[in-house]
Amino acid sequence: MDLSAKKAWLLEGGQIVYGPVPITSGRSGYPTPVGMFHVLSKEKMHYSTEFDNAPMPNSVFFYPGDAFHTGSLSTPSHGCIHLSSTASLKFFTVLHVGDPVQVVH
């Protein structure tokens, strides 16, 4: 994911297989972590206990408390990566626990 470009894509063998797709990321005070990570877990429908049980469909967690999931493409998040419902379903389906995730600024 490229936070400055507000884009994300999926790679296989170094080749883009999906995307780029638009994203939104963390708002001021809630930055999205930058670096190399791995998929920690996946949850088809996660409810955020931190943010009033906010629904987070197609959650793919890559950092404790931060995930890719369906969300607003116009409103910044609290550190997660928001994707369209179509893109979040693709990321949820393709990514597996342990897969690498790179986030650049």
N, CA and C of each residue as an Amber inpcrd file, in Angstrom:
protein
   315
   0.8280000  -1.1690000   0.0000000   0.0000000   0.0000000   0.0000000
   0.8750000   1.2350000   0.0000000   0.4410000   2.2250000  -0.7120000
   1.1390000   3.5010000  -0.7660000   0.2130000   4.5580000  -0.1620000
   0.5170000   4.9910000   1.0520000  -0.3520000   5.9270000   1.7560000
  -0.4140000   7.2880000   1.0770000   0.7090000   7.7660000   0.5490000
   0.7280000   9.0730000  -0.1140000  -0.1060000   9.0610000  -1.3880000
  -0.0140000   7.9720000  -2.1450000  -0.7720000   7.8540000  -3.3980000
  -2.2210000   7.4380000  -3.1500000  -2.5200000   6.9840000  -1.9120000
  -3.8560000   6.5020000  -1.5560000  -4.2880000   5.3490000  -2.4610000
  -3.3670000   4.3930000  -2.6410000  -3.6140000   3.2290000  -3.5090000
  -3.0930000   1.9640000  -2.8440000  -3.7190000   0.8470000  -3.1780000
  -3.2560000  -0.4640000  -2.7310000  -3.4250000  -1.4450000  -3.8760000
  -2.6330000  -2.4960000  -3.8570000  -2.7240000  -3.5260000  -4.8830000
  -2.2230000  -4.8370000  -4.2980000  -2.5260000  -5.9150000  -5.0140000
  -2.0710000  -7.2460000  -4.6240000  -1.0260000  -7.7080000  -5.6210000
   0.0380000  -8.2980000  -5.1030000   1.1220000  -8.8180000  -5.9330000
   1.2190000 -10.3320000  -5.7790000   1.6290000 -10.9810000  -6.8480000
   1.9630000 -12.3990000  -6.7970000   3.2030000 -12.5840000  -7.6500000
   4.2570000 -13.1020000  -7.0390000   5.5060000 -13.2780000  -7.7710000
   6.0740000 -11.9720000  -8.2950000   5.8340000 -10.8770000  -7.5750000
   6.3530000  -9.5750000  -7.9890000   5.5240000  -8.8720000  -9.0530000
   4.4280000  -9.4870000  -9.4970000   3.5650000  -8.9060000 -10.5300000
   2.2280000  -8.4790000  -9.9110000   1.7110000  -7.3350000 -10.3450000
   0.4030000  -6.8780000  -9.8700000  -0.6730000  -7.8030000 -10.4300000
  -1.4810000  -8.3750000  -9.5350000  -2.5750000  -9.2480000  -9.9560000
  -3.9460000  -8.6170000  -9.6880000  -3.9650000  -7.5290000  -8.9140000
  -5.2140000  -6.8140000  -8.6500000  -4.8750000  -5.3880000  -8.2290000
  -5.5900000  -4.4370000  -8.8150000  -5.3910000  -3.0390000  -8.4490000
  -4.5330000  -2.3120000  -9.4560000  -4.1510000  -1.0940000  -9.1350000
  -4.3390000  -0.4390000  -7.8450000  -5.7880000  -0.0270000  -7.6100000
  -6.1530000   0.0080000  -6.3240000  -7.4840000   0.4340000  -5.8940000
  -7.3260000   1.5870000  -4.9090000  -8.3320000   2.4730000  -4.8460000
  -8.2500000   3.6000000  -3.9010000  -8.4030000   3.1420000  -2.4520000
  -7.7300000   3.8510000  -1.5580000  -7.8160000   3.5790000  -0.1200000
  -7.9300000   4.8860000   0.6500000  -8.3510000   4.7970000   1.8870000
  -8.1270000   5.8590000   2.8580000  -7.3960000   5.2180000   4.0270000
  -6.6430000   6.0180000   4.7430000  -5.8370000   5.4920000   5.8510000
  -6.0380000   6.3780000   7.0680000  -5.1280000   6.2750000   8.0320000
  -5.2880000   6.9310000   9.3250000  -5.3270000   8.4460000   9.2870000
  -6.2090000   8.9770000  10.0950000  -6.3470000  10.4360000  10.2340000
  -5.2770000  10.9690000  11.1840000  -5.2000000  12.2710000  11.2900000
  -4.2540000  12.9150000  12.1990000  -4.4480000  12.3710000  13.6110000
  -3.3470000  11.9710000  14.2290000  -3.4040000  11.4190000  15.5660000
  -3.6080000   9.9130000  15.6030000  -3.9630000   9.3160000  14.4590000
  -4.1910000   7.8720000  14.3470000  -3.5060000   7.3500000  13.0820000
  -2.1940000   7.4550000  13.0110000  -1.5050000   7.0880000  11.7680000
  -1.5750000   5.5820000  11.4890000  -1.6020000   5.2580000  10.2170000
  -1.4650000   3.8670000   9.7840000   0.0140000   3.5140000   9.8930000
   0.3480000   2.3850000  10.5010000   1.7560000   2.0180000  10.6330000
   2.4120000   1.7730000   9.2710000   3.6650000   2.1640000   9.1600000
   4.4390000   2.0020000   7.9310000   5.5120000   0.9580000   8.1790000
   5.7070000   0.0640000   7.2020000   6.7450000  -0.9520000   7.3190000
   6.3320000  -2.2530000   6.6510000   7.1080000  -3.2870000   6.9500000
   6.8170000  -4.6420000   6.4550000   6.1270000  -5.4100000   7.5760000
   4.9880000  -6.0100000   7.2600000   4.1910000  -6.7580000   8.2240000
   3.7650000  -8.0770000   7.5930000   3.0140000  -8.8580000   8.3370000
   2.4190000 -10.0880000   7.8250000   0.9690000 -10.1400000   8.2780000
   0.1290000 -10.7920000   7.4770000  -1.2670000 -10.9640000   7.8630000
  -1.2970000 -11.7510000   9.1640000  -1.9240000 -11.1710000  10.1870000
  -2.0120000 -11.7860000  11.5120000  -3.2600000 -12.6490000  11.6510000
  -4.3810000 -12.1450000  11.1190000  -5.6490000 -12.8660000  11.2140000
  -6.6420000 -12.2570000  10.2370000  -7.7330000 -12.9910000  10.0360000
  -8.8100000 -12.5280000   9.1530000 -10.1390000 -12.7720000   9.8640000
 -11.0770000 -11.8520000   9.6250000 -12.4040000 -11.9990000  10.2140000
 -13.4240000 -11.4550000   9.2160000 -14.3580000 -12.3030000   8.7850000
 -15.3350000 -11.9060000   7.7710000 -16.1440000 -10.6880000   8.2260000
 -16.5640000 -10.6700000   9.5030000 -17.2730000  -9.5030000  10.0410000
 -16.7590000  -9.2320000  11.4470000 -15.8760000  -8.2550000  11.5290000
 -15.3100000  -7.8460000  12.8190000 -16.0720000  -6.6190000  13.3030000
 -16.3060000  -6.5690000  14.6180000 -16.9040000  -5.3880000  15.2380000
 -15.8710000  -4.7920000  16.1790000 -15.5480000  -3.5310000  15.9800000
 -14.5100000  -2.8670000  16.7600000 -14.9840000  -2.5820000  18.1750000
 -14.3660000  -3.2360000  19.1470000 -14.7070000  -2.9600000  20.5420000
 -14.1570000  -1.5980000  20.9640000 -13.1550000  -1.1190000  20.2480000
 -12.5490000   0.1750000  20.5610000 -13.3990000   1.3490000  20.0840000
 -14.1810000   1.1310000  19.0090000 -14.9530000   2.2180000  18.4030000
 -16.4360000   1.8690000  18.3220000 -17.0620000   1.6810000  19.4780000
 -18.5170000   1.4970000  19.5900000 -19.0780000   0.3820000  18.7070000
 -18.3660000  -0.7320000  18.6490000 -18.8000000  -1.8900000  17.8540000
 -18.9970000  -1.5580000  16.3780000 -18.1990000  -0.6420000  15.8580000
 -18.2770000  -0.2840000  14.4420000 -18.0130000  -1.5310000  13.5960000
 -18.8630000  -1.7820000  12.5890000 -18.6510000  -2.9510000  11.7300000
 -17.4460000  -2.7480000  10.8090000 -16.6720000  -3.8150000  10.6650000
 -15.4870000  -3.7970000   9.8070000 -15.5220000  -5.0540000   8.9200000
 -16.3540000  -5.0450000   7.8560000 -16.4680000  -6.2260000   7.0050000
 -15.1560000  -6.5630000   6.2960000 -14.9170000  -7.8510000   6.1080000
 -13.7430000  -8.3630000   5.3710000 -12.4320000  -7.8840000   5.9800000
 -12.3070000  -7.9870000   7.2930000 -11.1080000  -7.5150000   7.9850000
  -9.9290000  -8.4660000   7.8040000  -8.8060000  -7.8890000   7.3750000
  -7.5400000  -8.6080000   7.2680000  -6.5490000  -7.8290000   8.1320000
  -6.2730000  -8.3560000   9.3410000  -5.3920000  -7.6630000  10.2790000
  -3.9270000  -7.8950000   9.9260000  -3.1650000  -6.7910000   9.8380000
  -1.7440000  -6.8650000   9.5060000  -0.8690000  -6.2610000  10.6040000
  -1.4940000  -5.6530000  11.5950000  -0.8100000  -5.0000000  12.7150000
  -1.8160000  -5.0160000  13.8590000  -1.4060000  -5.2140000  15.0830000
  -2.3960000  -5.2700000  16.1680000  -3.3200000  -4.0470000  16.1740000
  -4.6070000  -4.2840000  15.9460000  -5.5980000  -3.2150000  15.9210000
  -5.8050000  -2.5550000  14.5820000  -5.0110000  -2.9060000  13.5750000
  -5.1440000  -2.2990000  12.2390000  -5.3590000  -3.3810000  11.1830000
  -6.3040000  -3.0770000  10.2700000  -6.6840000  -4.0430000   9.2390000
  -7.0360000  -3.3320000   7.9430000  -7.0790000  -4.1020000   6.8710000
  -7.7750000  -3.6860000   5.6440000  -9.2180000  -4.0820000   5.8870000
 -10.1720000  -3.2500000   5.5170000 -11.5760000  -3.6520000   5.5940000
 -12.4330000  -2.6770000   4.7950000 -13.6730000  -3.0620000   4.5580000
 -14.6110000  -2.1780000   3.8850000 -14.8050000  -0.9290000   4.7440000
 -14.7160000   0.2310000   4.1160000 -14.9010000   1.4830000   4.8450000
 -15.0050000   2.6510000   3.8990000 -15.2050000   3.8130000   4.4600000
 -15.3780000   5.0330000   3.6820000 -14.1020000   5.3800000   2.9150000
 -14.2700000   5.6930000   1.6480000 -13.1370000   6.1350000   0.8380000
 -12.9970000   7.6570000   0.8580000 -13.8350000   8.3230000   1.6680000
 -13.7260000   9.7790000   1.7730000 -13.4010000  10.2430000   3.1920000
 -13.5720000   9.3750000   4.1850000 -13.2960000   9.7360000   5.5700000
 -12.1050000   8.9400000   6.0800000 -11.0510000   9.5980000   6.5630000
  -9.8970000   8.8730000   7.1050000 -10.2880000   8.0010000   8.2960000
  -9.4900000   6.9790000   8.5320000  -9.7640000   5.9860000   9.5760000
  -9.0170000   6.3080000  10.8690000  -9.0820000   5.3720000  11.7970000
  -8.3100000   5.4450000  13.0340000  -7.0720000   4.5510000  12.9160000
  -6.5170000   4.4390000  11.7110000  -5.2950000   3.6670000  11.4780000
  -5.4740000   2.5190000  10.5160000  -6.7100000   2.0860000  10.3140000
  -6.9630000   0.9980000   9.3700000  -6.8710000   1.4960000   7.9230000
  -6.8990000   0.5480000   7.0100000  -6.9540000   0.8550000   5.5830000
  -8.3750000   0.5800000   5.1080000  -9.0780000   1.6230000   4.6760000
 -10.4180000   1.4570000   4.1270000 -10.3330000   1.1320000   2.6460000
 -11.1190000   0.1600000   2.2370000 -11.2410000  -0.2550000   0.8400000
 -12.7180000  -0.2490000   0.4630000 -13.0130000  -0.2220000  -0.8360000
 -14.3950000  -0.4080000  -1.2820000 -14.8330000  -1.8220000  -0.9110000
 -16.1280000  -2.0810000  -0.9330000 -16.6030000  -3.4260000  -0.5880000
 -16.0620000  -4.4650000  -1.5610000 -15.9770000  -4.1270000  -2.8370000
 -15.4420000  -5.0570000  -3.8400000 -13.9700000  -5.3440000  -3.5830000
 -13.1810000  -4.3020000  -3.3510000 -11.7420000  -4.4840000  -3.1100000
 -11.5030000  -5.2180000  -1.7980000 -12.2700000  -4.9080000  -0.7500000
 -12.0420000  -5.5770000   0.5310000 -12.3480000  -7.0690000   0.4260000
 -13.3650000  -7.4320000  -0.3470000 -13.6730000  -8.8470000  -0.5390000
 -12.5330000  -9.5520000  -1.2720000 -11.9650000  -8.8910000  -2.2690000
 -10.8380000  -9.4740000  -3.0130000  -9.6260000  -9.6450000  -2.0880000
  -9.2790000  -8.6230000  -1.3220000  -8.1560000  -8.7200000  -0.3810000
  -8.4150000  -9.8310000   0.6320000  -9.6590000  -9.9020000   1.1610000
 -10.0040000 -10.9210000   2.1510000  -9.8590000 -12.3220000   1.5610000
 -10.2820000 -12.4890000   0.3200000 -10.2470000 -13.7980000  -0.3350000
  -8.8260000 -14.2190000  -0.6910000  -8.0200000 -13.3000000  -1.1840000
  -6.6860000 -13.6250000  -1.7010000  -5.6360000 -13.7500000  -0.5900000
  -5.7020000 -12.8630000   0.3980000  -4.6600000 -12.8610000   1.4360000
  -4.8910000 -13.9530000   2.4830000  -3.7830000 -14.5210000   2.9570000
  -3.8170000 -15.5850000   3.9560000  -2.9160000 -15.2110000   5.1280000
  -3.2030000 -15.7800000   6.2990000  -2.3720000 -15.5500000   7.4740000
  -0.9260000 -15.8690000   7.1140000  -0.0370000 -14.9330000   7.4640000
   1.3770000 -15.0780000   7.1620000   1.8500000 -14.3820000   5.9100000
   0.9220000 -14.0200000   5.0040000   1.3200000 -13.3210000   3.7820000
   1.9290000 -11.9680000   4.1170000   2.9530000 -11.5380000   3.3540000
   3.5730000 -10.2450000   3.6270000   2.6740000  -9.0740000   3.2310000
   2.7950000  -7.9930000   3.9960000   2.0680000  -6.7510000   3.7490000
   3.0930000  -5.6260000   3.8740000   3.1860000  -4.8020000   2.8340000
   4.1040000  -3.6650000   2.8850000   3.2960000  -2.3760000   2.8070000
   3.5740000  -1.4780000   3.7420000   2.9270000  -0.1730000   3.7880000
   4.0250000   0.8700000   3.6940000   3.9470000   1.7200000   2.6500000
   4.9330000   2.7910000   2.4750000   4.2180000   4.1320000   2.5810000
   4.9990000   5.1670000   2.9200000   4.4410000   6.4980000   3.0800000
   4.4460000   7.2040000   1.7800000
